[in-house]
Every structure is written in structure tokens, then in C-alpha cells.
Amino acid sequence: MWSVTVSRSVDKQFPKLPERVRKQLLALMQAIRRDGPVRGDWPNYSKLSGNRHHCHLKKGQPTYVAVWREEKATINVEVLYAGTHEKAPY
């Protein structure tokens, strides 16, 4: 089982997200906790440079994404960003 935490910015942004996106983010975090950070079963998942990953939480206008980072040699994952695609830190 993986340990999943959220960054301070995600913690602050979470209440401002649409309910559907909040539910998707919680489901994503549960999937990461259970099965690890590689989430090829999520929409538009891709591994970014280094140890970062991203996927879509909601398609359409606006598109919402999540970005997370795994710590190598541990079982820790931190969700770095959850919000609109335009502001995502790729």
C-alpha cells in the first residue's frame, strides 16, 4: 500500500474544485494508494519527466488534471496539482 499526501496548494484548492472533480481526485488518490503511482487505466495518463505523472480528472471545457510525484525507493506519493489544464505545472 502506498502513502498518498497532497501539497499545501492542492489542500487549499480542493474546496474550490467542482464536486465531480473532487470525487475524481479522491478516487485517483485511492487508486494510487492501492495500486501505485502508474495509472495507465486513467484518462490521458502519462508519465512526465523524472518521477512525475499526470492524468485528466475531467475532459471538456475546462479540462481538469492532476499531477503527482512518486518518491523513488519509498512508497510515498504526493499530489502536486489539481486544477485546470491551462495552469498545470508540466
Buried (B, 14 or more C-beta within 10 A) or exposed (E): EBEBEBBEBBEEBBEEBEEEBBEBBEEBBEBBBEEEBEBEEBEEBEBBEEEBBBBBBBEEEBBBBBBBBBEEEEEBBBBBBBBBBEEBEE
